[in-house]
Amino acid sequence: MQNVSRKTQTPLIEYLLRLGDSTLVLGQRHAELCGKAPALEEEMALMNVGLDLFGQARNWLTYAAELEGDGRDADALAFRRDAQDFRNLLLVEQPNGDFAETMARQFLFDAWHVPLLEGLAEASDPRIAEVAAKSLKEATYHLRRSSEWVVRLGDGTEESHARMQRAIDTLWRFTGELVQFDEVDQAMAEAGIAPDAETLVARWNATVEKVLEAATLTRPPADAWMYTGGKAGHHTEHLGFLLAEMQYLPRAYPDATVW
């Protein structure tokens, strides 16, 4: 375990929970699509992305549990916390909807996730830098794939264009958290762990503008009203239902072991 000062330990644990919870919840949304994708190739791709996200979540939550030092591990953090204890972005807990919504949600997350991981790969904390560098390779593929689908559907048929525009419009109100920063984000930037806010916001905006333009889609207003609070434990009703399914077995059989 890395040496972490008392000043940064609590914000660092909180920050790691945000990273781990967002990838865990989005991975679970992908798991829900098993057997429901529009084509076999897409089902395999969705499941692979989900597995990547689960792996990233385990890495972040394992480090958070080690820093807590109270005997919990990554599984305990994933399966023994209630919704108000989760710190994931509101965007990732939104339902899958149709394929356009699934890909729009993934794209809006990926456009933020890639520059975030690029910054974290240069973190002063070697453990975080190592996990971020590995995750970046996966996230770069995720962004390429989700961008291509946004363009393909947006610049496709009249029906596909309408569905993708509707998906972007619906999910846009949950993107505010991606580019809003609080005291935890600030503490991580000052500690040389997280990238600075201006760089991350600029990169996210540039990617979104480029892809939506190529997809012939209209970007919602920059001053649109936003839902926020996920990073502080205030969630939509969707997270509770997701956790009820994801956590059922570990909670019903807490002492079960794998033979």
Beta strands, then each sheet from edge to edge (+ up, - down):
end
